[in-house]
Amino acid sequence: MNLSTPSGTPSARPGASPAETEAIWSLVTGMYDAYVAGDRARIDACLDPAATLWDSA
């Protein structure tokens, strides 16, 4: 997948800097890349241990 943030796209979080927006976009797209590749360790590395997630699988 490896998508890049389209230039001029407004931030999803009001007040976020372009660097913060890019970092979040990179994390999300990187996690989806890992999912498509079946790389569970790389997916898990993106998750905060304090977060609660439910997996539909």
Residue frames relative to the residue before (quaternion, step in Angstrom):
aa qw qx qy qz dx dy dz
M 1.0000 0.0000 0.0000 0.0000 0.00 0.00 0.00
N 0.2228 0.8412 -0.4791 0.1154 3.61 0.54 -1.18
L 0.1398 0.8096 -0.5480 0.1573 3.58 0.67 1.13
S 0.2539 -0.7370 0.5953 0.1950 3.54 -1.16 0.49
T 0.5893 -0.5761 0.4296 0.3690 3.54 -1.20 0.54
P 0.4237 -0.6947 0.5082 0.2821 3.60 -0.75 0.96
S 0.4886 -0.6612 0.4723 0.3179 3.58 -0.88 0.86
G 0.7879 0.2981 -0.2429 0.4809 3.51 -1.07 0.80
T 0.4844 0.6504 -0.4534 0.3698 3.61 1.22 0.00
P 0.4294 -0.7039 0.4892 0.2842 3.60 -0.74 0.95
S 0.5762 -0.5977 0.4374 0.3455 3.54 -1.18 0.61
A 0.4731 -0.6599 0.5048 0.2933 3.55 -1.08 0.73
R 0.7345 0.3162 -0.1894 0.5698 3.56 1.22 -0.45
P 0.4083 -0.7174 0.4994 0.2631 3.59 -0.51 1.11
G 0.7995 0.2763 -0.2280 0.4822 3.55 -0.93 0.93
A 0.5023 0.6427 -0.4390 0.3767 3.60 1.24 -0.10
S 0.4267 -0.6827 0.5276 0.2711 3.53 -1.04 0.78
P 0.6543 -0.4928 0.3740 0.4349 3.61 -1.19 0.29
A 0.6397 0.5239 -0.3309 0.4548 3.62 1.02 -0.74
E 0.6488 0.5017 -0.3173 0.4761 3.61 1.00 -0.78
T 0.6415 0.5212 -0.3187 0.4639 3.56 0.96 -0.87
E 0.6647 0.4974 -0.2998 0.4700 3.60 0.93 -0.87
A 0.6424 0.5255 -0.3257 0.4529 3.61 0.98 -0.81
I 0.6592 0.4898 -0.3058 0.4817 3.59 0.96 -0.83
W 0.6461 0.5183 -0.3178 0.4614 3.58 0.91 -0.91
S 0.6540 0.5214 -0.3029 0.4568 3.57 0.98 -0.88
L 0.6491 0.5160 -0.3128 0.4632 3.58 0.98 -0.84
V 0.6854 0.4856 -0.2899 0.4587 3.58 0.83 -0.98
T 0.7003 0.4466 -0.2898 0.4755 3.61 0.80 -0.90
G 0.6134 0.5432 -0.3442 0.4585 3.59 1.11 -0.64
M 0.6459 0.5086 -0.3222 0.4694 3.57 1.02 -0.78
Y 0.6569 0.4901 -0.3146 0.4788 3.61 0.97 -0.75
D 0.5967 0.5414 -0.3574 0.4723 3.61 1.07 -0.67
A 0.6589 0.5023 -0.3019 0.4715 3.58 0.96 -0.91
Y 0.6278 0.5374 -0.3315 0.4552 3.59 1.01 -0.79
V 0.6657 0.4975 -0.2968 0.4703 3.58 0.89 -0.95
A 0.6938 0.4646 -0.2639 0.4829 3.59 1.07 -0.76
G 0.4271 -0.7112 0.4577 0.3198 3.58 1.26 -0.24
D 0.4360 0.7107 -0.4366 0.3379 3.58 1.23 0.51
R 0.2028 -0.8339 0.5045 0.0949 3.55 0.22 1.31
A 0.6348 0.5375 -0.3395 0.4392 3.62 0.96 -0.79
R 0.6676 0.4860 -0.3030 0.4756 3.61 0.97 -0.81
I 0.6083 0.5279 -0.3508 0.4778 3.61 1.09 -0.66
D 0.6803 0.5006 -0.2908 0.4494 3.57 0.83 -1.03
A 0.6201 0.5540 -0.3411 0.4385 3.60 1.07 -0.65
C 0.6435 0.5251 -0.3177 0.4574 3.61 1.20 -0.43
L 0.6662 0.5356 -0.2877 0.4319 3.58 1.22 -0.43
D 0.4012 -0.6864 0.5546 0.2456 3.54 -1.08 0.77
P 0.4870 -0.6918 0.4419 0.2983 3.62 -0.76 0.96
A 0.6495 0.5170 -0.3198 0.4567 3.61 1.19 -0.45
A 0.5820 0.5896 -0.3754 0.4156 3.61 1.25 -0.22
T 0.2823 -0.7249 0.6006 0.1847 3.55 -1.19 0.60
L 0.0129 0.7985 -0.5992 0.0571 3.56 -0.75 1.10
W 0.1822 -0.7414 0.6310 0.1380 3.53 -1.19 0.56
D 0.2293 -0.7721 0.5824 0.1101 3.53 -0.86 0.99
S 0.4255 -0.7307 0.4739 0.2457 3.57 -0.76 1.01
A 0.5934 0.5332 -0.3756 0.4716 3.58 1.23 -0.34
